[in-house]
Amino acid sequence: MESINTPMSNSAPGADPSPAPHPAMSIDKLFPALLECFGIILCGYAAGRANIITSTQAKGLGNFVSKFALPALLFKNMVLLDFGNVIWPFLWSILVAKLSVFFIVCVLTLLVTSKDTRFSKAGLFSIFATQSNDFALGYPIVEALYRNTHPEYLQYIYLVAPVSLMVLNPIGFAFCEVQKRRGEHVQHQSKLYVIGVVLLQVLRNPIVFMVVVGIASHFLLGQKIPPFMEEFVDGLANSFGGAALFYLGLTMVGQLRKLTKSTVVALILLITAKLLVMPLICRGMVEVLDSGNISSLNHSSLSNYAFLYGVFPTAPSVAIYAAHYNMELQVVTSGMVISTFLSAPIMYVSAWLLTIPWMDPKPLASALQNISFNISIVSLFALVWCVAVKIMSKKFCRLPHMFTVNLFVAQLGVCIGMIAWNFVVVKDNFIGQVFTFTLLYGSLYSTYIWPGLIAMSLYLLKRNEQLKVQPGIIMIIGWGVPMFAISILLMAGEKMQDTIDSAFFFGTSQIFCTSVVLCVGIVVAGVSLMLLSRGAQEYQILEQETANSTAEDLRADNSVQARCTIEQPSIEDDIRPECQGCQCSSASVQSMDNIVINNSVKDTSSTQKGQCGSCCDSTHCLLVEEEEKWQSADRQIARHVLLCLLLTVSLLANLSSCLWWLLSSVPGRLYLELQFFCAVLNFGQGFISFGIFGLDKHLIILPFKRRLANLRQAYGQEAVIQSDVSEEIRLTCNQFLKYHKEQCVQDIVHKKRCGKRSIAETFLGSEMVQWLQTVGLANDQGEALLYGSRLLEGGVIHHITHNYGFLDDSLHYRFTENMANH
C-alpha cells in the first residue's frame, strides 16, 4: 500500500494508476439543475420574506402541491412504470436502509427523551430522518446525472418514496397517536382503535391513495393513460416541479429564528442521521444485498446512486405532520431548512468525484496533506485563544472546565503534530517521524477519548454536585489510554514504505487500532450523554442550576444570610467594613409614566434611605458581587453537552471511514470525500472549540458591548430618546404595565440584601423568562427573551448596573422607579 489513496485505485499496490471506465453519470447538467432548484427555492423565500405571499396564501399553495399536483404525478408514473427494468435487490436495499435508520432514531429517542413527549418525538424524528424530498428536489438532480447513462434509475424515485410513505410513516403516526391519547388522558383505549385511526389517516392521504390507484391502473390499462385524460393528468403533473420548490422556499421564512438552546442538540443529531448516517447505510446495504449483480460496474454505479439518494434532504411534509401533532415544530422546520442547503454541496462534491475518469494516488495524498496542514495552522491560533480564555476567566481549575482544558491541549497537540509532520515526512529521518507520529496520534487519540470523559463527568456532577472520582484519575485515563494504544502500535505495527499520510503510517494495523479507540470514545460519550439527558426536559435547564438560591429573601427572614452555590462562601462573609449603608449611586431614572405614555424625559432621582438605588456600583453592591461569583462558577453545562455532541459526530464520521476501508476491497471515490471530511474534522477541532468557548459571554462579549455603548454615548450617538422607541415596543410596555406588572411583581420580585443595611427589590433574568412562558406571554425561550428585551428598551426594567441587556441568566434586574402608581 503506497498511501492513503491506494485503495481507491483499481490497481494493485505499487502499480501505476490506470484509467478507470467511463463514469456512470454526467455532471455537465448537475450544476444547472442545482441552480434551477435552489434558484426557485430562493425566489419562494424572497417572496415570503417580502410578504408578497403571506403564510396563509402559502398554505393554499402547499395544499395544491400535496393534494393535486403530486398525486397526479405519482399516478402518471405508476401507470407508465416498467417493472421489468427494476433491479429489485437495489430497491430492497434502500428499504432496509430506511428501516434501519428509522429503527435507530426511534430507539435512541425513546431512550433519551422524557415520558411526556417520548412517543411523539420518536415518531416525528424517525420520519424526519427517513422521508426525503424525492420529487421536488431529488428527481431533477437524478435526471441531470443519469438521464443519458442510466435512465432506468429515475423510476426508483417513484418506487421508493410511496413505499416509504405507506410503511414507515404509519409507524411514526402510530407513535404520535399514542402520545396524543396519553396527553388527553384517555384511559383503556383499544389498541385496535389507534391502529384504525392510523390506517384511516394513511388511506386519506391523497398521495398514498393515488399510488394504489396508479398501480391498479398500470395492470388494467396496459401501461398507458387513456387519451381523454392524458392531457389533464400531464397538466397537473407538470405543475408540480416549480410549484413544489417555490413552496419549499416559502416554508423556510423565519424558521431559523425559532432555534433555541434546547432544540440545537436534537437538530444536530437529526441532521447527522439524515445527511451522514442515511447515505452511508444506503450504500452499505446495496453493497451487501446487491452483491449478486453480474456487472461489477453496474453494482458500483448502484451503490454510488444509493449514497446520493441518501443525501436528499427532508421533505417539507414532515413539518405538516409536526404542526398537526403540535410537537417539535421548531426542530423539524429548522432541520428541513439546514438539511436542504447542506445537501447541495454534498451532492455536488460527491457527483464530481464519481465522474473523475482516473485518480492518481500521490497527488490526492499530497492534496489531503496540504489541507490538513493549512487547517491545523488556523486551528492552532483558535485553540491558543480558547486556552487563554479559560485561564483569564479562572475557570481552568474548576470542573468540568479542567477536563475541557485537557481536551484543548490535546487538540493543540494534534495541530502542532500535523504542522511538524508536514516537514518531517519529506526527510528520510525515521526517528523524527516516529516522535512526530507519537505526538500527532497520541494527541489525536486523546481527542477521541476526552469527549466521552467530559460527558461522563457532567453526568456524575449532575447526580452528586461534586465529582466523587478524583479528577487526576480521569486525566490519567484521558492521556493514558491513547498512549497505551500508540505504544502497542509502535511495537506491533509495520511502517509502510513511501507514504506521506500519517493515517496510514503503519498501514492496516493503524486503521484497526484507530477503529478500536474510536469505538471506545463513541460508546463512553454516547452512554454518558444518554444518561445525562434521560429525564431532563431541556438541556438549558441544566445550565441554570438552582439560580434562585443565590439571593436572600428578606420577606421570610431578615436574618438569613445570602448564599452562593457551587462551592462559594456566603456573601455576608465578604462584606467590607465600608458597606454599612446603601453604597449604590443614585442615578437619574426616567419615569415610565412620562417615558411610555407622554414621551417626555423627566429626572426622577428617588433613592430612599435603606433602599438600594437604581444603579449599583460594582465595587460595593453585594448583588453585583454575587453575579460575578456566579459567572466565575458557571459550569456551562449546555455548552459542554454541545461540544461533546459535535465531537461525537466527528468520531462517527472517522469510524465510518475506517470501517469503509477495512470492509471494502475497493473503497471507491466516495471514500475520498469521506476522508477529506474527516481530515477537516480532525484538524479543525479548534473551530468547534472556538465557536463554543472562544467568545466567553462574561469575559469578552458583554464587556465589548459595554465598551461599544460607551463609545456611542461619548460621540452622542446613543439613542435613548423615547421618540426613537418603536411603536411595537411602546405597545408591549403599555400592555405589560396595565395588565401584567402587578402579578409579575407578586410572583418573582424579591427583597434581596444589597448591603448590611440596604435592600433591593430585584428579580433574575432567568426568573422573568420562566414567568413569561408560564403566564402565556411567550411560547418559548426565544419569544421570552424578545419580550424582555422590549421591556428593557422601553425602560420598564433595567439591570442593576445598567451594563447588561436582558439575558436568560442569573443577573439581577429591577423595575424602573416611580412605576408603582402607574
Solvent accessible surface area in square Angstrom, and as a share of the most:
residue,aa,sasa,rsa
1,M,53,0.24
2,E,33,0.15
3,S,7,0.04
4,I,6,0.03
5,N,2,0.01
6,T,9,0.05
7,P,19,0.12
8,M,11,0.05
9,S,16,0.11
10,N,102,0.52
11,S,29,0.18
12,A,66,0.51
13,P,93,0.59
14,G,63,0.61
15,A,45,0.35
16,D,122,0.63
17,P,48,0.30
18,S,64,0.41
19,P,111,0.70
20,A,20,0.16
21,P,79,0.50
22,H,149,0.67
23,P,29,0.18
24,A,23,0.17
25,M,8,0.03
26,S,27,0.17
27,I,40,0.20
28,D,115,0.60
29,K,106,0.45
30,L,1,0.00
31,F,119,0.50
32,P,73,0.46
33,A,9,0.07
34,L,15,0.08
35,L,115,0.57
36,E,102,0.46
37,C,0,0.00
38,F,22,0.09
39,G,26,0.25
40,I,45,0.23
41,I,0,0.00
42,L,96,0.48
43,C,76,0.46
44,G,0,0.00
45,Y,74,0.28
46,A,56,0.43
47,A,9,0.07
48,G,15,0.14
49,R,131,0.48
50,A,68,0.53
51,N,102,0.53
52,I,127,0.65
53,I,45,0.23
54,T,53,0.31
55,S,84,0.54
56,T,104,0.61
57,Q,104,0.46
58,A,10,0.08
59,K,137,0.58
60,G,42,0.40
61,L,46,0.23
62,G,5,0.05
63,N,75,0.39
64,F,70,0.29
65,V,12,0.07
66,S,30,0.19
67,K,110,0.47
68,F,117,0.49
69,A,0,0.00
70,L,19,0.10
71,P,5,0.03
72,A,9,0.07
73,L,26,0.13
74,L,0,0.00
75,F,14,0.06
76,K,45,0.19
77,N,29,0.15
78,M,3,0.01
79,V,0,0.00
80,L,83,0.41
81,L,8,0.04
82,D,61,0.32
83,F,52,0.22
84,G,70,0.67
85,N,83,0.43
86,V,11,0.07
87,I,41,0.21
88,W,94,0.33
89,P,55,0.35
90,F,2,0.01
91,L,6,0.03
92,W,131,0.46
93,S,0,0.00
94,I,1,0.00
95,L,27,0.14
96,V,55,0.32
97,A,0,0.00
98,K,2,0.01
99,L,82,0.41
100,S,29,0.19
101,V,1,0.00
102,F,10,0.04
103,F,135,0.56
104,I,72,0.37
105,V,14,0.08
106,C,10,0.06
107,V,53,0.30
108,L,84,0.42
109,T,10,0.06
110,L,43,0.22
111,L,70,0.35
112,V,37,0.21
113,T,18,0.10
114,S,13,0.08
115,K,146,0.62
116,D,97,0.50
117,T,29,0.17
118,R,47,0.17
119,F,42,0.18
120,S,4,0.03
121,K,32,0.14
122,A,0,0.00
123,G,0,0.00
124,L,0,0.00
125,F,13,0.05
126,S,0,0.00
127,I,0,0.00
128,F,0,0.00
129,A,0,0.00
130,T,0,0.00
131,Q,16,0.07
132,S,8,0.05
133,N,8,0.04
134,D,4,0.02
135,F,20,0.08
136,A,6,0.04
137,L,0,0.00
138,G,0,0.00
139,Y,47,0.18
140,P,32,0.20
141,I,3,0.01
142,V,3,0.01
143,E,54,0.24
144,A,12,0.10
145,L,2,0.01
146,Y,1,0.00
147,R,103,0.38
148,N,104,0.54
149,T,49,0.28
150,H,35,0.16
151,P,68,0.43
152,E,52,0.23
153,Y,1,0.00
154,L,11,0.06
155,Q,21,0.09
156,Y,2,0.01
157,I,0,0.00
158,Y,11,0.04
159,L,15,0.07
160,V,2,0.01
161,A,8,0.06
162,P,4,0.02
163,V,43,0.25
164,S,4,0.03
165,L,14,0.07
166,M,60,0.27
167,V,71,0.41
168,L,4,0.02
169,N,2,0.01
170,P,17,0.10
171,I,72,0.37
172,G,0,0.00
173,F,8,0.03
174,A,33,0.26
175,F,44,0.18
176,C,1,0.00
177,E,5,0.02
178,V,49,0.28
179,Q,16,0.07
180,K,83,0.35
181,R,32,0.12
182,R,135,0.49
183,G,53,0.51
184,E,97,0.43
185,H,145,0.65
186,V,61,0.35
187,Q,129,0.57
188,H,190,0.85
189,Q,57,0.25
190,S,61,0.39
191,K,169,0.71
192,L,140,0.70
193,Y,111,0.42
194,V,19,0.11
195,I,92,0.46
196,G,35,0.34
197,V,36,0.21
198,V,7,0.04
199,L,98,0.49
200,L,102,0.51
201,Q,50,0.22
202,V,13,0.08
203,L,114,0.57
204,R,179,0.65
205,N,34,0.17
206,P,39,0.25
207,I,17,0.09
208,V,5,0.03
209,F,116,0.48
210,M,47,0.21
211,V,1,0.01
212,V,78,0.45
213,V,50,0.29
214,G,0,0.00
215,I,63,0.32
216,A,50,0.39
217,S,14,0.09
218,H,13,0.06
219,F,145,0.60
220,L,148,0.74
221,L,73,0.36
222,G,55,0.52
223,Q,78,0.35
224,K,130,0.55
225,I,7,0.03
226,P,26,0.16
227,P,102,0.64
228,F,172,0.72
229,M,51,0.23
230,E,74,0.33
231,E,135,0.60
232,F,133,0.56
233,V,7,0.04
234,D,30,0.16
235,G,45,0.43
236,L,42,0.21
237,A,3,0.02
238,N,111,0.57
239,S,40,0.26
240,F,10,0.04
241,G,31,0.30
242,G,37,0.36
243,A,21,0.16
244,A,6,0.05
245,L,5,0.03
246,F,51,0.21
247,Y,28,0.11
248,L,1,0.00
249,G,0,0.00
250,L,13,0.07
251,T,29,0.17
252,M,6,0.03
253,V,38,0.22
254,G,13,0.13
255,Q,23,0.10
256,L,87,0.43
257,R,177,0.65
258,K,85,0.36
259,L,53,0.27
260,T,14,0.08
261,K,97,0.41
262,S,27,0.18
263,T,12,0.07
264,V,43,0.25
265,V,15,0.08
266,A,24,0.18
267,L,8,0.04
268,I,32,0.16
269,L,83,0.41
270,L,6,0.03
271,I,23,0.12
272,T,16,0.09
273,A,12,0.09
274,K,0,0.00
275,L,15,0.07
276,L,25,0.13
277,V,39,0.22
278,M,0,0.00
279,P,1,0.01
280,L,31,0.16
281,I,36,0.18
282,C,0,0.00
283,R,21,0.08
284,G,31,0.30
285,M,50,0.22
286,V,0,0.00
287,E,58,0.26
288,V,101,0.58
289,L,78,0.39
290,D,5,0.03
291,S,83,0.54
292,G,70,0.67
293,N,35,0.18
294,I,180,0.91
295,S,50,0.32
296,S,92,0.60
297,L,97,0.48
298,N,33,0.17
299,H,30,0.13
300,S,49,0.32
301,S,4,0.03
302,L,0,0.00
303,S,1,0.01
304,N,25,0.13
305,Y,3,0.01
306,A,0,0.00
307,F,17,0.07
308,L,6,0.03
309,Y,6,0.02
310,G,1,0.01
311,V,0,0.00
312,F,1,0.00
313,P,0,0.00
314,T,0,0.00
315,A,9,0.07
316,P,22,0.14
317,S,27,0.17
318,V,1,0.00
319,A,16,0.12
320,I,83,0.42
321,Y,27,0.10
322,A,0,0.00
323,A,58,0.45
324,H,110,0.49
325,Y,23,0.09
326,N,132,0.68
327,M,33,0.15
328,E,42,0.19
329,L,67,0.33
330,Q,42,0.19
331,V,1,0.00
332,V,1,0.00
333,T,8,0.05
334,S,0,0.00
335,G,0,0.00
336,M,1,0.00
337,V,12,0.07
338,I,45,0.23
339,S,0,0.00
340,T,0,0.00
341,F,80,0.33
342,L,80,0.40
343,S,0,0.00
344,A,18,0.14
345,P,71,0.44
346,I,49,0.25
347,M,2,0.01
348,Y,81,0.31
349,V,61,0.35
350,S,0,0.00
351,A,0,0.00
352,W,128,0.45
353,L,7,0.04
354,L,15,0.07
355,T,18,0.11
356,I,37,0.19
357,P,70,0.44
358,W,136,0.48
359,M,16,0.07
360,D,40,0.21
361,P,5,0.03
362,K,136,0.58
363,P,76,0.48
364,L,34,0.17
365,A,3,0.02
366,S,45,0.29
367,A,40,0.31
368,L,10,0.05
369,Q,17,0.08
370,N,77,0.39
371,I,60,0.30
372,S,5,0.03
373,F,37,0.15
374,N,84,0.43
375,I,29,0.15
376,S,0,0.00
377,I,61,0.31
378,V,84,0.48
379,S,0,0.00
380,L,39,0.19
381,F,142,0.59
382,A,14,0.11
383,L,0,0.00
384,V,82,0.47
385,W,116,0.41
386,C,0,0.00
387,V,26,0.15
388,A,40,0.31
389,V,7,0.04
390,K,4,0.02
391,I,92,0.47
392,M,130,0.58
393,S,18,0.11
394,K,140,0.59
395,K,5,0.02
396,F,87,0.36
397,C,77,0.46
398,R,73,0.27
399,L,38,0.19
400,P,0,0.00
401,H,2,0.01
402,M,47,0.21
403,F,0,0.00
404,T,0,0.00
405,V,25,0.14
406,N,16,0.08
407,L,0,0.00
408,F,0,0.00
409,V,69,0.40
410,A,0,0.00
411,Q,2,0.01
412,L,29,0.14
413,G,10,0.09
414,V,1,0.01
415,C,2,0.01
416,I,84,0.43
417,G,0,0.00
418,M,3,0.01
419,I,36,0.18
420,A,34,0.26
421,W,0,0.00
422,N,33,0.17
423,F,114,0.48
424,V,32,0.18
425,V,16,0.09
426,V,115,0.66
427,K,130,0.55
428,D,154,0.80
429,N,75,0.38
430,F,103,0.43
431,I,110,0.56
432,G,19,0.18
433,Q,16,0.07
434,V,30,0.17
435,F,145,0.60
436,T,13,0.08
437,F,0,0.00
438,T,35,0.21
439,L,76,0.38
440,L,0,0.00
441,Y,14,0.05
442,G,0,0.00
443,S,7,0.04
444,L,3,0.02
445,Y,0,0.00
446,S,0,0.00
447,T,2,0.01
448,Y,5,0.02
449,I,9,0.04
450,W,0,0.00
451,P,0,0.00
452,G,0,0.00
453,L,8,0.04
454,I,0,0.00
455,A,0,0.00
456,M,59,0.26
457,S,0,0.00
458,L,1,0.01
459,Y,43,0.16
460,L,37,0.18
461,L,4,0.02
462,K,80,0.34
463,R,154,0.56
464,N,57,0.29
465,E,99,0.44
466,Q,112,0.50
467,L,24,0.12
468,K,163,0.69
469,V,58,0.33
470,Q,119,0.53
471,P,34,0.21
472,G,37,0.35
473,I,87,0.44
474,I,2,0.01
475,M,63,0.28
476,I,124,0.63
477,I,71,0.36
478,G,0,0.00
479,W,68,0.24
480,G,32,0.31
481,V,59,0.34
482,P,0,0.00
483,M,80,0.36
484,F,135,0.56
485,A,11,0.08
486,I,3,0.01
487,S,49,0.31
488,I,76,0.39
489,L,5,0.03
490,L,61,0.30
491,M,154,0.69
492,A,81,0.63
493,G,17,0.17
494,E,139,0.62
495,K,51,0.22
496,M,41,0.18
497,Q,128,0.57
498,D,125,0.65
499,T,12,0.07
500,I,59,0.30
501,D,14,0.07
502,S,5,0.03
503,A,27,0.21
504,F,3,0.01
505,F,2,0.01
506,F,11,0.05
507,G,1,0.01
508,T,68,0.39
509,S,48,0.31
510,Q,1,0.00
511,I,10,0.05
512,F,127,0.53
513,C,19,0.11
514,T,13,0.07
515,S,8,0.05
516,V,72,0.41
517,V,6,0.04
518,L,0,0.00
519,C,57,0.34
520,V,68,0.39
521,G,1,0.01
522,I,28,0.14
523,V,91,0.52
524,V,46,0.27
525,A,0,0.00
526,G,27,0.26
527,V,77,0.44
528,S,7,0.05
529,L,17,0.08
530,M,47,0.21
531,L,73,0.36
532,L,1,0.00
533,S,10,0.06
534,R,112,0.41
535,G,59,0.57
536,A,24,0.18
537,Q,99,0.44
538,E,65,0.29
539,Y,31,0.12
540,Q,17,0.08
541,I,90,0.46
542,L,28,0.14
543,E,37,0.16
544,Q,62,0.27
545,E,37,0.17
546,T,96,0.56
547,A,9,0.07
548,N,104,0.53
549,S,37,0.24
550,T,0,0.00
551,A,15,0.11
552,E,6,0.03
553,D,51,0.27
554,L,17,0.09
555,R,132,0.48
556,A,89,0.69
557,D,62,0.32
558,N,99,0.51
559,S,89,0.58
560,V,56,0.32
561,Q,91,0.40
562,A,8,0.06
563,R,127,0.46
564,C,9,0.05
565,T,39,0.23
566,I,30,0.15
567,E,141,0.63
568,Q,38,0.17
569,P,71,0.45
570,S,23,0.15
571,I,3,0.02
572,E,36,0.16
573,D,98,0.51
574,D,60,0.31
575,I,25,0.13
576,R,83,0.30
577,P,110,0.69
578,E,83,0.37
579,C,2,0.01
580,Q,75,0.33
581,G,28,0.27
582,C,40,0.24
583,Q,61,0.27
584,C,12,0.07
585,S,65,0.42
586,S,61,0.39
587,A,36,0.28
588,S,81,0.52
589,V,11,0.07
590,Q,55,0.24
591,S,6,0.04
592,M,0,0.00
593,D,51,0.26
594,N,24,0.12
595,I,10,0.05
596,V,2,0.01
597,I,91,0.46
598,N,94,0.48
599,N,81,0.42
600,S,50,0.32
601,V,96,0.55
602,K,113,0.48
603,D,103,0.54
604,T,15,0.09
605,S,67,0.43
606,S,31,0.20
607,T,59,0.35
608,Q,117,0.52
609,K,210,0.89
610,G,32,0.31
611,Q,38,0.17
612,C,1,0.01
613,G,2,0.02
614,S,6,0.04
615,C,28,0.17
616,C,5,0.03
617,D,55,0.28
618,S,51,0.33
619,T,80,0.46
620,H,48,0.21
621,C,1,0.00
622,L,6,0.03
623,L,3,0.01
624,V,8,0.05
625,E,22,0.10
626,E,2,0.01
627,E,4,0.02
628,E,89,0.40
629,K,36,0.15
630,W,20,0.07
631,Q,27,0.12
632,S,31,0.20
633,A,4,0.03
634,D,30,0.16
635,R,18,0.06
636,Q,12,0.05
637,I,10,0.05
638,A,15,0.12
639,R,68,0.25
640,H,0,0.00
641,V,1,0.01
642,L,42,0.21
643,L,0,0.00
644,C,0,0.00
645,L,10,0.05
646,L,48,0.24
647,L,2,0.01
648,T,13,0.08
649,V,24,0.14
650,S,7,0.04
651,L,3,0.02
652,L,62,0.31
653,A,0,0.00
654,N,10,0.05
655,L,25,0.12
656,S,27,0.18
657,S,12,0.07
658,C,12,0.07
659,L,74,0.37
660,W,22,0.08
661,W,31,0.11
662,L,57,0.28
663,L,148,0.74
664,S,30,0.19
665,S,110,0.71
666,V,73,0.42
667,P,0,0.00
668,G,19,0.18
669,R,48,0.18
670,L,2,0.01
671,Y,3,0.01
672,L,3,0.02
673,E,28,0.12
674,L,13,0.06
675,Q,11,0.05
676,F,45,0.19
677,F,90,0.38
678,C,8,0.05
679,A,7,0.05
680,V,65,0.37
681,L,30,0.15
682,N,18,0.09
683,F,16,0.07
684,G,5,0.04
685,Q,10,0.04
686,G,0,0.00
687,F,91,0.38
688,I,38,0.20
689,S,0,0.00
690,F,67,0.28
691,G,59,0.57
692,I,13,0.07
693,F,8,0.03
694,G,0,0.00
695,L,82,0.41
696,D,8,0.04
697,K,52,0.22
698,H,31,0.14
699,L,56,0.28
700,I,42,0.21
701,I,59,0.30
702,L,6,0.03
703,P,43,0.27
704,F,130,0.54
705,K,114,0.48
706,R,66,0.24
707,R,148,0.54
708,L,86,0.43
709,A,40,0.31
710,N,82,0.42
711,L,70,0.35
712,R,107,0.39
713,Q,117,0.52
714,A,83,0.64
715,Y,166,0.63
716,G,69,0.66
717,Q,119,0.53
718,E,67,0.30
719,A,64,0.50
720,V,89,0.51
721,I,106,0.54
722,Q,8,0.04
723,S,89,0.57
724,D,89,0.46
725,V,24,0.14
726,S,54,0.35
727,E,101,0.45
728,E,98,0.44
729,I,19,0.10
730,R,39,0.14
731,L,104,0.52
732,T,13,0.08
733,C,0,0.00
734,N,43,0.22
735,Q,81,0.36
736,F,0,0.00
737,L,12,0.06
738,K,148,0.63
739,Y,144,0.55
740,H,45,0.20
741,K,26,0.11
742,E,130,0.58
743,Q,91,0.41
744,C,0,0.00
745,V,49,0.28
746,Q,111,0.49
747,D,64,0.33
748,I,14,0.07
749,V,13,0.07
750,H,42,0.19
751,K,76,0.32
752,K,8,0.03
753,R,37,0.13
754,C,2,0.01
755,G,1,0.01
756,K,99,0.42
757,R,172,0.63
758,S,2,0.01
759,I,44,0.22
760,A,0,0.00
761,E,72,0.32
762,T,0,0.00
763,F,1,0.00
764,L,1,0.01
765,G,0,0.00
766,S,8,0.05
767,E,22,0.10
768,M,0,0.00
769,V,4,0.02
770,Q,114,0.51
771,W,16,0.06
772,L,0,0.00
773,Q,56,0.25
774,T,99,0.58
775,V,65,0.37
776,G,54,0.52
777,L,40,0.20
778,A,3,0.02
779,N,126,0.65
780,D,28,0.15
781,Q,14,0.06
782,G,31,0.30
783,E,74,0.33
784,A,0,0.00
785,L,51,0.25
786,L,96,0.48
787,Y,20,0.08
788,G,0,0.00
789,S,32,0.21
790,R,53,0.19
791,L,0,0.00
792,L,46,0.23
793,E,104,0.47
794,G,2,0.02
795,G,19,0.19
796,V,0,0.00
797,I,1,0.01
798,H,13,0.06
799,H,1,0.00
800,I,0,0.00
801,T,11,0.06
802,H,93,0.42
803,N,66,0.34
804,Y,34,0.13
805,G,36,0.35
806,F,12,0.05
807,L,39,0.20
808,D,28,0.15
809,D,32,0.17
810,S,12,0.08
811,L,2,0.01
812,H,1,0.00
813,Y,0,0.00
814,R,9,0.03
815,F,24,0.10
816,T,8,0.05
817,E,33,0.15
818,N,72,0.37
819,M,5,0.02
820,A,95,0.74
821,N,149,0.77
822,H,82,0.37
